[in-house]
Amino acid sequence: MTSLQQLVAALVGLANSIIPLMLAIAVIVFIWGIINFLWHPDKPDLRSQMKTFMIMGVISIAVILSIWSLASLLKNTLFPSAPCPIGIPGCGGTSSTALPTYSSGPTQSGTPLN
């Protein structure tokens, strides 16, 4: 493993641990904006502030997910045989464990395929 691969693996591992937390915070900000927007219908200045919270929450969620996707895309493009840090089977190149295939029904002999 080269030092570039180690650096990319470390960055992807860091992103996989930080990004879910950031995503949770963005979702909480969005929900907080919705709750306050609906809870205070008689306060127009608070409602406009909560509209801003909701817009910022949606934009944050979109940016976080796109950065996470871009990081995974770059990792899989640059190092396709590197293992996936999240442990998704089939991610990051060929895997020794193949996913099982199932038939849609019985065969002509009446026994289902495994």
Number of C-alpha atoms within 10 A of each C-alpha: 6 6 8 11 14 11 11 16 18 13 14 20 14 12 16 16 13 11 15 14 12 15 18 12 15 22 17 14 20 23 16 15 24 16 13 16 21 11 11 12 10 10 10 11 9 15 19 13 14 23 17 14 21 23 15 16 22 16 13 19 18 14 13 17 15 12 13 16 12 12 17 18 13 13 20 17 11 13 16 15 14 16 18 19 15 11 9 9 15 14 17 19 14 13 12 8 8 9 9 6 8 9 9 8 10 10 10 7 6 8 9 12 11 7
